[in-house]
Amino acid sequence: MYRFLCGGAAAALALCAFSGSAQTRAGGDDLAAAFGARESVENISLSPDGTKVAYIAPRAGQGSALYTVNLADGEPRVAAAVDGNPQRLGRCDWVSNDRLACRIYAMVKADEITPVTRMVSLDADGKDVKVLTQPDDLQQRYANSYGGAILDLQPGAEGTVLMDRWFVPEVGNKTRIFNDKEGYGVVRVDTRTLATKIVEQPVRYGAEFLTDGHGTVRIMGVQLPKGAAGYAGEKVSYSYRTANSNRWQPLGEYDVLSEEGVNPYAVDRALNAVYALKKLRRMAARRYTASRLTARFARSWCSPTRRSMSIACSGSGAAAVPSGSATRPRSARRSISTRS
């Protein structure tokens, strides 16, 4: 069903440096064209050493291209491009000073219209394309439309990332290489060799993982089903780990419908703290300090200011999430489809 995203890396993803005119900016009088115009830069990322920039820019129609720029000469070079029919570029991040990981997504029409994502890696010049997403297998019980997302770029481990993954079990006779794992877990992937190691075993009703930005998973969310039909329930139960333990401890619950409860967004390794949102009279940010992540409930509240919506905290609250902390990937929510 999804073979166009699951075959050979270069062919399947249609990554090619094709020529094409950039999207024309709308004239001042053409309000309809101005309303529908796409952003000239849709995503941008700076290499770890600060010498290169990668950005995604629109092309004709729904197409887009990944450009890399060496700041020494300032010349943009096309590293990869898609035509938007149906593949599109979501975002790209540097995983080393000469390699990137990109998210490809598409809307696929089968029995119903389904979003499909895949993660790929490539050199800054567009060469050595590798598919980071677990490949589809005819033995899998169902097709997996979620291609994973990068949870942690792992500073100090060049070219290696932590990714979330939905594990799909196989059917048939059990052999030594038979895979019966199912659920939402975390893997460490080498973006050059594709060597993969499971960091967090799959959790059947897992919904989210957060790391500390340095390769350690500290927060887990589980969303149990509701009713006999097995649809996802309204509440996500979050757990945390202390810095030197693998044991999960309860952190709080979040209701995805009412937006009530604790909604973790980032982990700060230096402060041993997690930053979360919680609805008061309006949405506010909450910092669970180091003592909360060990035993007690010390905390501070941070409310967004009316003027700028930046975080303004009282007491010992932090003014913002530090740049060294890890935040949740916006694509962490899965989409699983059964194979017809």
Wavefront OBJ file of the C-alpha trace (Angstrom):
o trace
v 0.000 0.000 0.000
v 2.816 2.387 0.887
v 5.544 1.008 -1.354
v 6.478 4.433 -2.724
v 7.822 5.284 0.733
v 9.221 1.908 1.663
v 11.529 0.801 -1.134
v 15.040 1.869 -2.096
v 16.108 5.097 -0.454
v 16.841 7.317 -3.441
v 14.082 6.031 -5.725
v 11.376 5.622 -3.130
v 11.651 9.113 -1.744
v 12.166 10.858 -5.063
v 14.980 12.927 -3.583
v 16.552 14.660 -6.543
v 18.107 18.005 -7.260
v 15.762 18.902 -10.102
v 15.586 22.379 -11.554
v 12.493 24.469 -11.184
v 11.458 28.006 -10.568
v 10.772 29.135 -7.037
v 7.262 29.988 -6.094
v 6.318 33.380 -7.447
v 5.473 35.993 -4.860
v 2.013 37.420 -5.207
v 1.536 40.986 -6.342
v 0.231 43.549 -3.931
v -3.144 43.725 -5.648
v -3.714 39.990 -5.875
v -5.061 39.310 -2.386
v -6.066 35.725 -3.173
v -2.548 34.887 -4.340
v -1.063 36.672 -1.350
v -3.286 34.711 1.006
v -2.226 31.399 -0.522
v 1.481 32.194 -0.832
v 3.808 29.838 1.039
v 6.561 30.977 3.370
v 9.842 31.585 1.575
v 11.662 29.577 4.279
v 9.664 26.746 5.840
v 12.348 25.314 8.135
v 15.951 26.241 8.987
v 18.717 24.538 10.955
v 22.288 25.479 11.948
v 25.055 22.867 11.906
v 26.658 21.983 15.279
v 29.886 23.840 14.444
v 27.976 26.896 13.242
v 29.519 26.931 9.767
v 26.560 25.711 7.700
v 22.844 26.373 7.396
v 20.165 24.093 5.942
v 16.717 25.376 5.023
v 13.612 24.188 3.197
v 12.103 26.508 0.599
v 9.021 26.086 -1.629
v 9.173 25.225 -5.317
v 6.562 25.175 -8.039
v 3.190 23.777 -7.016
v 3.431 21.886 -3.737
v 7.087 21.019 -4.186
v 9.922 22.001 -1.884
v 13.702 21.756 -1.790
v 16.376 21.375 0.861
v 19.189 23.902 0.464
v 22.506 23.860 2.306
v 24.693 26.928 2.648
v 28.335 27.105 3.692
v 28.513 30.408 5.521
v 32.061 30.925 4.245
v 30.790 31.623 0.709
v 27.028 32.083 1.311
v 26.075 30.102 -1.807
v 22.868 27.994 -1.504
v 23.095 24.496 -2.975
v 20.201 22.115 -3.560
v 20.737 18.942 -1.541
v 17.342 17.327 -2.180
v 13.889 18.126 -3.528
v 10.409 16.631 -3.791
v 7.593 17.592 -6.137
v 4.780 17.478 -3.571
v 2.898 14.718 -5.408
v 2.579 13.237 -2.893
v 5.888 13.478 -0.986
v 6.686 16.668 0.903
v 9.581 17.794 3.066
v 8.605 18.402 6.687
v 11.795 19.471 8.455
v 15.515 18.761 8.416
v 18.027 18.802 11.286
v 21.800 18.497 11.320
v 22.918 15.250 12.966
v 26.585 16.065 12.386
v 28.517 18.841 10.673
v 28.057 17.237 7.261
v 24.875 15.156 7.544
v 21.160 15.830 8.023
v 18.021 13.915 8.946
v 14.766 14.901 7.251
v 11.106 14.066 7.667
v 9.153 13.166 4.521
v 5.359 13.131 4.670
v 2.524 12.445 2.250
v -1.244 12.035 2.145
v -1.969 8.610 0.657
v -5.357 7.529 -0.635
v -6.112 3.870 -0.005
v -9.379 2.841 1.657
v -9.229 6.308 3.172
v -6.878 9.276 3.032
v -4.028 8.522 5.427
v -0.990 10.595 6.462
v 2.275 8.710 5.983
v 5.696 9.796 7.266
v 9.236 8.523 6.811
v 12.590 9.691 8.182
v 15.680 9.788 5.959
v 19.282 10.915 6.349
v 21.609 12.361 3.727
v 24.892 14.199 3.371
v 24.909 17.971 3.004
v 25.561 17.522 -0.745
v 22.547 15.201 -1.125
v 24.515 11.960 -1.368
v 24.325 8.738 0.674
v 20.565 8.795 1.291
v 19.413 6.320 3.947
v 15.912 5.519 5.227
v 15.936 5.670 9.039
v 12.381 4.391 9.438
v 12.003 0.678 10.072
v 11.350 -0.875 6.635
v 8.012 -2.494 5.874
v 7.936 -6.274 5.743
v 5.368 -8.546 4.115
v 5.327 -10.526 7.363
v 4.125 -7.534 9.382
v 0.651 -7.841 10.860
v -0.351 -4.388 9.561
v 1.133 -1.403 7.738
v 2.718 1.321 9.812
v 2.145 4.814 8.455
v 4.190 6.512 11.206
v 7.848 6.835 10.291
v 9.107 8.068 13.633
v 10.594 11.359 14.800
v 13.920 12.427 16.260
v 13.737 12.724 20.036
v 17.384 13.543 20.704
v 20.244 14.689 18.444
v 22.700 13.321 21.033
v 25.428 15.974 21.367
v 28.812 14.276 21.391
v 27.597 11.218 19.443
v 28.036 12.521 15.908
v 25.643 11.107 13.349
v 23.661 9.089 15.907
v 20.135 9.997 17.024
v 17.404 8.758 19.325
v 14.131 8.165 17.478
v 10.705 7.062 18.578
v 9.291 4.063 16.744
v 6.062 2.122 16.556
v 6.972 -1.570 16.516
v 4.759 -3.790 14.374
v 4.684 -7.540 15.164
v 5.089 -10.195 12.498
v 2.844 -13.114 11.638
v 3.833 -16.637 10.690
v 6.151 -19.237 12.146
v 8.456 -18.076 14.909
v 12.124 -18.199 13.961
v 15.302 -16.763 15.467
v 14.691 -13.464 13.678
v 10.931 -13.440 14.298
v 9.716 -10.114 15.709
v 6.732 -10.152 18.049
v 7.313 -6.720 19.600
v 4.425 -4.263 19.421
v 4.059 -0.767 20.784
v 5.728 2.613 21.060
v 9.435 2.612 21.939
v 12.764 4.375 21.432
v 15.730 3.320 19.307
v 19.252 4.642 18.810
v 20.076 4.823 15.087
v 23.366 5.485 13.333
v 22.332 7.675 10.389
v 25.220 6.406 8.237
v 25.281 2.665 8.865
v 21.655 2.251 10.069
v 22.933 0.245 13.045
v 19.989 0.249 15.472
v 19.667 -0.502 19.180
v 16.479 -0.498 21.251
v 16.776 2.030 24.078
v 13.214 1.770 25.405
v 11.281 -1.437 24.842
v 7.939 -0.857 23.088
v 4.982 -0.001 25.315
v 1.645 -1.189 23.916
v -0.237 2.008 24.732
v 2.754 4.330 24.796
v 2.102 7.853 23.504
v 5.205 9.941 24.166
v 8.810 9.975 25.355
v 10.963 12.946 26.368
v 14.740 12.953 26.774
v 17.114 15.290 28.591
v 18.769 16.353 25.322
v 21.831 14.208 26.047
v 20.586 10.743 25.188
v 18.684 9.752 28.354
v 14.913 9.143 28.335
v 13.362 10.785 31.421
v 9.611 11.103 30.714
v 7.070 8.581 29.364
v 3.390 9.078 28.529
v 0.874 6.218 28.292
v -2.614 6.668 26.806
v -4.839 3.742 27.704
v -7.799 2.826 25.454
v -11.368 3.631 26.390
v -14.315 1.291 25.922
v -14.645 -2.046 24.173
v -13.828 -0.555 20.761
v -10.294 0.188 21.880
v -10.203 3.850 20.861
v -7.629 6.036 22.603
v -8.797 7.439 25.912
v -8.807 11.093 26.913
v -6.081 10.872 29.557
v -2.326 10.489 29.169
v -0.544 9.252 32.300
v 3.020 10.583 32.592
v 5.876 8.984 34.503
v 9.416 10.156 35.164
v 12.785 8.729 36.075
v 15.340 10.182 38.438
v 18.784 10.853 37.015
v 20.345 7.614 38.302
v 17.444 5.172 38.087
v 15.556 3.188 35.470
v 12.433 2.921 37.645
v 9.369 4.844 36.452
v 7.509 6.978 39.002
v 4.170 8.782 38.520
v 4.341 12.436 37.453
v 0.728 13.309 36.639
v -2.136 13.022 34.155
v -3.167 15.168 31.215
v -6.637 15.248 29.645
v -6.263 15.802 25.892
v -9.884 17.019 25.544
v -10.233 19.420 28.449
v -6.494 20.274 28.475
v -6.520 19.828 32.248
v -3.558 18.399 34.110
v 0.204 18.256 33.668
v 1.500 18.405 30.072
v 5.324 17.906 30.023
v 7.256 19.654 27.265
v 10.971 19.679 28.102
v 13.585 18.189 30.404
v 16.519 20.212 31.751
v 19.417 17.933 32.650
v 21.452 20.638 34.376
v 18.615 21.559 36.764
v 17.235 18.001 36.897
v 13.820 19.503 36.101
v 10.917 19.040 33.735
v 8.982 21.941 32.218
v 5.256 21.413 31.759
v 2.125 23.332 30.839
v -0.924 23.382 33.075
v -4.179 25.249 32.707
v -4.950 27.684 35.528
v -7.238 30.571 34.699
v -5.285 30.558 31.476
v -2.468 28.358 30.217
v 0.667 28.560 32.349
v 4.030 26.861 32.472
v 5.171 24.839 35.429
v 8.671 23.854 36.418
v 9.138 20.734 38.505
v 12.489 21.386 40.169
v 15.210 18.907 41.022
v 13.581 18.069 44.342
v 10.336 17.143 42.511
v 12.267 14.682 40.386
v 13.678 13.014 43.474
v 10.978 12.990 46.120
v 9.151 16.211 46.971
v 6.784 18.609 45.179
v 8.750 21.858 45.083
v 7.545 23.813 42.077
v 7.081 27.258 40.586
v 4.449 28.692 38.288
v 5.176 30.691 35.172
v 2.366 32.621 33.475
v 2.528 33.982 29.922
v 2.524 37.781 29.752
v -0.314 39.389 27.830
v 1.966 41.504 25.660
v 4.504 39.014 24.327
v 3.296 35.600 25.538
v 6.826 34.996 26.820
v 7.145 33.111 30.101
v 7.245 35.338 33.172
v 7.747 33.464 36.426
v 7.338 34.307 40.071
v 9.660 33.152 42.810
v 12.400 30.857 41.545
v 10.689 30.076 38.257
v 12.703 29.964 35.060
v 12.200 32.654 32.446
v 12.362 30.225 29.539
v 13.218 26.658 28.637
v 17.039 26.525 28.373
v 18.490 25.860 24.950
v 20.245 22.739 26.213
v 17.019 21.005 27.177
v 15.028 18.623 25.018
v 11.492 19.390 23.911
v 8.834 17.112 22.528
v 8.721 16.471 18.802
v 5.504 17.832 17.360
v 5.169 14.754 15.185
v 5.219 12.338 18.098
v 1.614 11.321 17.693
v 1.358 8.138 15.677
v -0.906 7.155 12.821
v -1.329 3.410 12.410
v -3.263 1.873 9.545
v -4.227 -1.733 8.954
v -3.095 -3.284 5.733
v -5.931 -4.091 3.357
l 1 2 3 4 5 6 7 8 9 10 11 12 13 14 15 16 17 18 19 20 21 22 23 24 25 26 27 28 29 30 31 32 33 34 35 36 37 38 39 40 41 42 43 44 45 46 47 48 49 50 51 52 53 54 55 56 57 58 59 60 61 62 63 64 65 66 67 68 69 70 71 72 73 74 75 76 77 78 79 80 81 82 83 84 85 86 87 88 89 90 91 92 93 94 95 96 97 98 99 100 101 102 103 104 105 106 107 108 109 110 111 112 113 114 115 116 117 118 119 120 121 122 123 124 125 126 127 128 129 130 131 132 133 134 135 136 137 138 139 140 141 142 143 144 145 146 147 148 149 150 151 152 153 154 155 156 157 158 159 160 161 162 163 164 165 166 167 168 169 170 171 172 173 174 175 176 177 178 179 180 181 182 183 184 185 186 187 188 189 190 191 192 193 194 195 196 197 198 199 200 201 202 203 204 205 206 207 208 209 210 211 212 213 214 215 216 217 218 219 220 221 222 223 224 225 226 227 228 229 230 231 232 233 234 235 236 237 238 239 240 241 242 243 244 245 246 247 248 249 250 251 252 253 254 255 256 257 258 259 260 261 262 263 264 265 266 267 268 269 270 271 272 273 274 275 276 277 278 279 280 281 282 283 284 285 286 287 288 289 290 291 292 293 294 295 296 297 298 299 300 301 302 303 304 305 306 307 308 309 310 311 312 313 314 315 316 317 318 319 320 321 322 323 324 325 326 327 328 329 330 331 332 333 334 335 336 337 338 339 340
